[in-house]
């Protein structure tokens, strides 16, 4: 799965890992600065690094998400981490943002069989992602970039670039 190869999401070990993540997320208080909530984030994520993450925050596994220091994630974000999600330092993520590493085959028969795959998402330092943006599998966002609210990011974003729209384009 992490190598980007096709996998079966119904495999017992993957179901167990998703259940683990759901159980941890369900125990979160969502209260900023609450030591119990911070302990749960440290348990849930691959690398927490003190990120402020407002609840609700939904993940597939959590273990494949890595935050640099000084990050902020607003309410109602969804990070589908079937592949790694690496987030640089001081990244600001608005409410309702989705980072989706999960992908599906283009052939209907393979989708019907339940096959999935994933490609990692990498976000550089000092990036701002506006409310409701969607970042698709395999995307790299360069340092200092801005992704406008509601943007659908289908291509890599160069450092220092602002992108908006659907599909997101440089402005």
Residue pairs with C-beta under 8 A, 6 or more apart in sequence:
1 7
1 14
1 82
1 83
1 117
1 118
2 64
2 82
2 83
2 84
2 118
4 83
4 117
4 118
4 119
4 120
5 117
6 105
6 110
6 115
6 116
6 117
7 14
7 82
7 115
7 116
7 117
8 14
8 114
8 115
8 116
9 15
9 82
9 114
9 116
10 114
14 61
17 61
17 63
18 60
18 61
20 61
21 44
21 59
21 60
21 61
21 62
21 63
24 40
24 43
24 44
24 62
25 40
25 44
25 55
25 56
25 57
25 58
25 59
25 62
27 40
28 37
28 40
28 41
28 55
28 57
29 36
29 37
29 55
30 37
30 54
30 55
30 56
31 37
32 52
32 54
38 48
38 50
41 48
41 51
41 53
42 48
44 59
44 62
44 63
45 51
45 62
45 63
45 65
45 66
45 67
46 62
46 63
46 64
46 65
46 66
46 84
47 65
47 66
47 67
48 67
49 67
49 68
49 69
49 71
50 69
50 70
51 67
51 70
51 71
51 72
51 73
51 87
52 71
52 72
52 73
53 73
53 77
54 73
54 74
54 75
55 75
56 75
56 76
57 73
57 77
57 79
58 77
58 78
58 79
59 65
59 78
59 79
59 80
59 81
60 79
60 80
60 81
60 82
60 102
61 81
61 82
62 81
63 81
64 81
64 82
64 83
64 84
64 85
64 101
65 79
65 81
65 84
65 85
65 87
66 84
66 85
66 86
66 87
67 87
67 91
68 87
68 88
68 89
68 90
68 91
68 125
69 89
69 90
70 89
70 90
70 91
71 87
71 89
71 90
71 91
71 92
71 93
72 91
72 92
72 93
73 93
73 97
74 93
74 94
74 95
74 96
74 97
74 131
75 95
75 96
76 95
76 96
77 93
77 95
77 96
77 97
77 98
77 99
78 97
78 98
78 99
78 100
79 85
79 98
79 99
80 98
80 99
80 100
80 101
80 102
81 99
81 101
82 101
82 102
82 116
82 117
82 118
83 101
83 102
83 118
83 119
83 120
83 121
83 137
84 101
84 120
84 121
85 99
85 101
85 120
85 121
85 122
85 123
86 120
86 121
86 122
86 123
87 93
87 123
88 123
88 124
88 125
88 126
88 127
88 143
89 125
89 126
90 125
90 126
91 123
91 125
91 126
91 127
91 128
91 129
92 127
92 128
92 129
93 129
94 128
94 129
94 130
94 131
94 132
94 133
94 149
95 131
95 132
96 131
96 132
97 129
97 130
97 131
97 132
97 133
97 134
97 135
98 133
98 134
98 135
99 121
99 123
99 135
100 121
100 134
100 135
100 136
100 137
101 118
101 119
101 120
101 121
101 137
101 138
102 116
102 117
102 118
102 137
103 116
103 117
103 118
103 119
103 137
103 138
104 111
104 115
104 116
104 117
105 111
105 115
105 117
118 137
119 137
119 138
120 137
120 138
121 135
121 137
121 138
121 139
121 140
121 141
122 139
122 140
122 141
123 129
123 135
123 141
124 140
124 141
124 142
124 143
124 144
124 145
124 159
125 143
125 144
126 143
126 144
127 141
127 142
127 143
127 144
127 145
127 146
127 147
128 145
128 146
128 147
129 135
129 141
129 147
130 146
130 147
130 148
130 149
130 150
130 151
131 149
131 150
132 149
132 150
133 147
133 148
133 149
133 150
133 151
133 152
133 153
133 168
134 151
134 152
134 153
135 141
135 147
135 153
136 152
136 153
136 154
139 153
139 154
139 155
139 156
139 157
140 156
140 157
141 147
141 153
141 156
141 157
142 156
142 157
142 158
142 159
142 160
142 161
143 159
143 160
144 159
144 160
145 157
145 158
145 159
145 160
145 161
145 162
145 163
146 161
146 162
146 163
147 153
147 157
147 162
147 163
147 164
147 168
148 162
148 163
148 164
148 165
148 168
148 171
149 164
150 164
150 166
151 163
151 164
151 165
151 166
151 168
152 165
152 166
152 167
152 168
153 163
153 167
153 168
154 167
154 168
155 167
155 168
157 163
157 168
158 170
161 170
162 170
162 171
163 169
163 170
163 171
164 171
